[in-house]
Amino acid sequence: MLEKRIELEASVISKEQERRILHETYKETTGCKSKKGPGHGYLAKYPTRSQLMNEQIEVQTRASALAAAAQQKNSEMQAEVDSLKEQLTVQAAERVKDKEQIEQLQHQLESTTSKIREELRQELFSLIKQQNQALPLCSPKRPKRPIKRSLNGKRWQTVLFRG
């Protein structure tokens, strides 16, 4: 059971990681300070030109696949940006339309209130005219002022103030 688990973990690790782990454990056990891992000595088997070329082609295909994926994602993002810009222009047009409608309603309200005020003013003037016509044309009499009584000597006197 433990062996299967180790094999599964080993299969998950890539070749490059395996080499790095091997080199680290080799350095720890031997105490060597070499930066090159084992297998780079004079007996090491170096890759042939075709192997190097194949690796280079693989790297280029991976890079081109990544570039194509990035280009596709970029085009999707650009399409989304364009749709958002279109939405913004539509919303701006709606706001302008709403502002115009509000201004029109305010103008109608102002004209209606001015008409109502003018009607009330005319009605008030007509009522004042009717009231003036109902009153007699003679000048109104002044009301008498209050009478003051004072004590002149021993008698009370009534004095009428005239103004």
C-alpha positions as CSV (number, residue, x, y, z in Angstrom):
1,M,0.0,0.0,0.0
2,L,2.8,2.4,0.9
3,E,4.7,1.5,-2.2
4,K,1.7,2.3,-4.4
5,R,1.3,5.6,-2.7
6,I,5.0,6.4,-3.3
7,E,4.7,5.4,-6.9
8,L,1.6,7.6,-7.4
9,E,3.5,10.6,-5.8
10,A,6.5,9.9,-8.0
11,S,4.4,9.8,-11.1
12,V,3.0,13.2,-10.2
13,I,6.4,14.7,-9.9
14,S,7.9,16.0,-13.2
15,K,11.3,15.0,-14.5
16,E,12.8,18.4,-13.7
17,Q,11.5,18.3,-10.1
18,E,12.8,14.7,-9.8
19,R,16.3,15.9,-10.9
20,R,16.3,18.8,-8.5
21,I,15.2,16.6,-5.6
22,L,17.9,14.0,-6.5
23,H,20.6,16.8,-6.7
24,E,19.6,18.2,-3.3
25,T,19.7,14.9,-1.5
26,Y,23.0,14.1,-3.3
27,K,24.5,17.3,-2.0
28,E,23.3,16.7,1.5
29,T,24.6,13.1,1.7
30,T,28.0,13.7,0.0
31,G,28.6,17.2,1.3
32,C,29.7,18.4,-2.1
33,K,29.3,22.1,-3.2
34,S,28.8,21.4,-6.8
35,K,26.1,23.4,-8.6
36,K,25.7,20.7,-11.2
37,G,23.8,17.6,-10.3
38,P,25.0,14.0,-10.9
39,G,25.0,12.9,-14.5
40,H,27.0,15.8,-15.9
41,G,30.4,14.3,-15.7
42,Y,32.6,12.9,-18.5
43,L,30.6,9.7,-18.7
44,A,27.3,11.6,-18.9
45,K,25.1,11.0,-21.9
46,Y,24.4,14.3,-23.6
47,P,21.4,14.9,-25.7
48,T,21.8,14.6,-29.5
49,R,21.0,17.4,-31.9
50,S,17.7,15.9,-32.9
51,Q,16.7,15.6,-29.2
52,L,17.7,19.2,-28.6
53,M,15.8,20.2,-31.7
54,N,12.7,18.3,-30.6
55,E,12.9,20.0,-27.1
56,Q,13.2,23.3,-28.8
57,I,10.2,22.6,-31.0
58,E,8.2,21.5,-28.0
59,V,9.0,24.7,-26.2
60,Q,8.0,26.7,-29.3
61,T,4.7,24.9,-29.7
62,R,3.9,25.4,-26.0
63,A,4.8,29.1,-26.4
64,S,2.7,29.4,-29.5
65,A,-0.2,27.6,-27.8
66,L,0.1,30.0,-24.8
67,A,0.3,33.0,-27.2
68,A,-2.8,31.7,-29.0
69,A,-4.7,31.2,-25.8
70,A,-3.6,34.7,-24.6
71,Q,-4.7,36.2,-28.0
72,Q,-8.1,34.4,-27.7
73,K,-8.6,35.7,-24.1
74,N,-7.5,39.1,-25.2
75,S,-10.1,39.1,-28.1
76,E,-12.8,37.9,-25.6
77,M,-11.9,40.7,-23.2
78,Q,-11.9,43.3,-26.0
79,A,-15.4,42.1,-27.1
80,E,-16.5,42.4,-23.5
81,V,-15.0,45.9,-23.3
82,D,-16.8,46.9,-26.5
83,S,-20.1,45.7,-25.2
84,L,-19.6,47.6,-21.9
85,K,-18.8,50.7,-23.9
86,E,-21.9,50.3,-25.9
87,Q,-23.9,49.9,-22.7
88,L,-22.4,53.1,-21.3
89,T,-23.3,55.0,-24.4
90,V,-26.9,53.7,-24.2
91,Q,-27.1,54.6,-20.6
92,A,-25.7,58.1,-21.3
93,A,-28.3,58.6,-24.0
94,E,-31.0,57.5,-21.6
95,R,-29.8,60.0,-19.0
96,V,-29.8,62.8,-21.6
97,K,-33.4,61.8,-22.6
98,D,-34.5,61.7,-18.9
99,K,-32.9,65.2,-18.3
100,E,-34.8,66.6,-21.3
101,Q,-38.0,65.1,-20.1
102,I,-37.5,66.5,-16.6
103,E,-36.7,70.0,-18.0
104,Q,-39.9,69.8,-20.1
105,L,-42.0,68.8,-17.1
106,Q,-40.5,71.6,-15.1
107,H,-41.3,74.1,-17.8
108,Q,-44.8,72.8,-18.0
109,L,-45.1,73.1,-14.2
110,E,-43.8,76.7,-14.2
111,S,-46.2,77.7,-17.0
112,T,-49.1,76.0,-15.2
113,T,-48.3,77.7,-11.9
114,S,-47.9,81.1,-13.7
115,K,-51.3,80.6,-15.4
116,I,-53.0,79.7,-12.1
117,R,-51.4,82.7,-10.4
118,E,-52.6,85.0,-13.1
119,E,-56.1,83.6,-12.9
120,L,-56.1,84.0,-9.1
121,R,-54.8,87.6,-9.5
122,Q,-57.6,88.4,-12.0
123,E,-60.2,86.8,-9.7
124,L,-58.9,88.9,-6.7
125,F,-59.1,92.1,-8.7
126,S,-62.6,91.3,-9.8
127,L,-63.6,90.7,-6.2
128,I,-62.0,93.9,-5.1
129,K,-63.9,95.8,-7.9
130,Q,-67.2,94.2,-6.9
131,Q,-66.6,95.2,-3.3
132,N,-65.7,98.7,-4.2
133,Q,-68.9,99.0,-6.3
134,A,-71.0,97.8,-3.5
135,L,-69.8,100.4,-1.0
136,P,-71.3,104.0,-1.2
137,L,-69.2,106.6,-2.9
138,C,-69.3,109.1,0.0
139,S,-66.3,109.4,2.2
140,P,-66.5,107.4,5.4
141,K,-66.9,109.3,8.6
142,R,-64.2,109.3,11.1
143,P,-65.0,107.6,14.3
144,K,-65.0,109.7,17.4
145,R,-62.1,109.3,19.7
146,P,-62.6,108.1,23.3
147,I,-63.9,110.4,25.9
148,K,-61.7,111.2,28.8
149,R,-63.0,112.4,32.1
150,S,-60.9,114.4,34.4
151,L,-61.5,115.9,37.8
152,N,-61.5,119.6,37.6
153,G,-61.7,120.8,41.1
154,K,-64.4,118.7,42.6
155,R,-66.5,117.9,39.6
156,W,-65.9,115.4,36.9
157,Q,-65.7,116.9,33.5
158,T,-66.2,115.1,30.2
159,V,-63.7,116.2,27.6
160,L,-64.0,115.1,24.0
161,F,-60.7,114.8,22.2
162,R,-60.7,115.9,18.7
163,G,-57.8,115.1,16.7
